[in-house]
């Protein structure tokens, strides 16, 4: 069984949910909007006092952990 394919399959079940993704340099929190071709697409808040959101693309190879909130 291919772990990467299994992980993508599990993540697709979480589309629309709020998740937390940790990489070596960032801890991001936002709504999972898409998973394909080894990449997570997350709609994350800009942080601070801003009310804007941004789309963040994260390669699965860069992910240390993912947590559903």
Order of alpha helices (4+ residues) and beta strands (2+ residues): alpha-beta-beta-beta-beta-beta
